[in-house]
Amino acid sequence: MIMGNALWQLVVQSDGITKAVLCILLGMSIMCWTIFIYKIILIYRKKREFDELLACLEHIDTVERMHTTVIRFSNTLSGTLLSKNIVFVQDIIQEKRRAAEILKLNADDRTLWREYSCDIIDDVMCSEDDMLSLLSTSAALSPLLGLFGTVWGLIHSFIRISEKQSADITTVAPGIAEALITTLAGLMVAIPALAMYNYLIAQNGTIEQRLYSIAHASMRVVQRIMLG
């Protein structure tokens, strides 16, 4: 409690530049934690949807069940990937019927399908990486802001020494402590932001892998049901 009061007194007694730096760092910290919590909630929800869809795909044995599954997951990320894959295959089948060809996917069709799925997943992952750059920028920028506040505080401390014509501990200590508090604040923003960024990047890798699993599962289901 005493330590907290002392730190608060240093913040109150600091000059405008130091307070501005601390306010910016506080805003960055709030932004980082908001993004992190928001992303974690979305990731948990998407993983649950992925697991449910993969479980449904294992039991699909008719076209009606497939369409029911698409409708059920139509408002989800995984459902969007599934429906787009099915529409793509249906277009291929329609072309083969018009050309009176055998309703079977050849090597070129499979390659096109895989490339189409990869394009969809790439687009999805670009949107998933949205806002993560704010975390990495905060992790890189906050220590520099803290250092700026420290240098400014030290300059302020030396000016105070020159004004009082004294360099004893009572003159120097408040200015140095006031300077170092911005470094502490910068590290308190940077360390969690960097951890959040790396964790979310790893989770996005998991999401990407789940999307590829859904794409492969949908390919097997469509080949089994629609192409026999």
N, C-alpha and C positions, 0 to 999 in steps of 0.2 A: 504493500500500500504506500509506504514511504517512497519507494523507488518510483512508483507510478506518479505520485504527486510531484516528485522532483522533475521527472520528464515533462509533465504537463506544464510546470512552471517554466522550464526551458523553452517550450514551444510558445507559451504566452509572451515571454520576454524577448523572443527572437524578432528580428527585423522583418520587413515586408517581403523581401526576396526569399528568405528562408521559409516564411509561412506559405508563400506561393508555391515553392518547390514541394513542401509537405502536402499541400492541398492537391497538387497534380499527382503526387505519388498515391495519395489516398484514393483519388478518382480512378487511377489505374488499377489499384488493388480491388476496388469494388467491381470494376469492369471485368477483371480476370476471374474473380470468384463467380460472378453472374454467368459468364460464358461457360465456365467449367460445370457449374451445377445444371445449367440448361442442357449442355451437351450430354452429361451423364444420364439425365432423365431420358433424353431421346435415345441414347445408345441402349439403355436397358429395355426400353419399349421395342426398339427395332430387333434386338436379339430375341426377344420373346416371340415376336411376329415371325422371324426367320425360322425358329424352331417349330412353331405351329404349322407353317406352310410346308416345311420339309416333311413333317409327319403326315400331313394331308397328301402330299405327292406320292408317298409310298403306298397309299391305299386307293389311289385313283385307278379305276378300271373301265370307266365308260366316259364317253364324250360329255354326257350330262353332268357327271361328277366334276369333270374338269371345268366346265363352264360355271358350275356352282362355286367351285373353289376360287375361280377368277373373280366372280362377283363378291364373294366373301372378303377377299383381300384386296379389293379394287382401290381402296383408299390408303393402302400401305406401300412402302417402298418396294418390298419384295413382290407384292401383287402386281405392281406396275411393270416390273421386269418380266414376270411370268406372262402377263397379258400381251406385252409387246413381242415376246418370243413366239407365242402362239399365233398372233396375227401374222408375223413374218412367215411362219411355216405354212399357214393357210394360204398366203399369197403364192408361195412356191407351188403348193398343191393345185391351186386354181390355174396357174400357168401350165402345169403339166397336163391337166385335164383338157385345157383348150388346145394344147399341142398333141393330144392323144398319146402322151408318153406314159410309161409305167410309173405308177404312184409310189416312187421309192426315192429316197434321198441319195444322190450320188456324192462322190468326194467333193465336188465343187459346191454342191448345196450345203454340205456340212461345214465347209470352210467359210462360206458366206454367213452361215448361221452363227458360227463361233465369232467371226469378226463383228457381226451385228451386236451380239451379246456383250462383247468386250467394249464396243463403243458406248453402249448404254451404261455399263458399269463405270467406265471412265467418266462419263458425264455425272453420274451419281456421286462418285467419289470427289469430283471437283466441288460439288455443292456441300459434301460432308466436310471438306477441308475449310469451308467458309468460316471466317472469324478466328481460325486457329492462328493466322498471321498476327492477330492482335496480341495473342499470348506470347508469341516469340518476340514480337517487337517490344512488348512490355518487359520481358525478361532481359532483353539486351539494353533497353533504354533506361530503365529505372536505376541501375547502378551508376550510370553516367550522370543522371540527374542528381543522385545522392552525392556523387563526387563534386559536381558543380556547387551544390549547397555547402559542402565541406570547405571547398576552396574559398567560396564567398564568406563563409563564417570565419575562416582563419584571417582573411584580409580585414574583416570587421574587427577581429580580436586585436590585430596589430595596430589598427587605427586607434583602438581604445587604449592600447599601451602607450602610443605616442601622445595621446591627449592627456593621459594621467602621469606621463613621465615616470612610469613604474612598471616593472615586470615581475612583481611578486605573484604568488599563487592565487591570491584573491582577485587579481586583475585578469590573469591569463585563463584560469580554469573555466569561468562561465562562458567565455567566448569559444574555447576549444570544445567544451561539452555541447554548446549550441551548434557548433560546426559538425561534430561527429553524429549528432542525432539524425541529420539528413542521410548520412551514409548508412546508418542503421535502418532507416525507413526504406532506403533504396534496396537494401538486401532483403528486407522483409517482403518486398514486392517481387523482386527478381527470383528468389529461390522457389517460392510456391508457383510462380508463373511458369518457370522452366519445367518443374515437375508436372504441372498440369498439361503443358504442351506435349511433353514426351509421352505421358499416359494416354492422352487423346489420340496421338498419332498411332500408338500401338493398338488402341481400340478400333480405329479406322481400318487398320490392317486386318483385324478380325472381321469387321463388317464386309470388307472387300472379299475376303475368303468365303464368307457365308453367301454372298451374292453369286460368286462363281459356282458354289455348290448348288444353289437354286437353279442357275442356268443349266447346269449339266443334268440335274434331276428333271427339269422341265423338258429337256431334249429327249431323255429316255422315255418319259411319259407320252410325249407326242408321237414318238416313233412307234411306241407299243399300241397306242389307241387309234391314231389317225392313219397310220401307214401299215399297221399289222406286222 
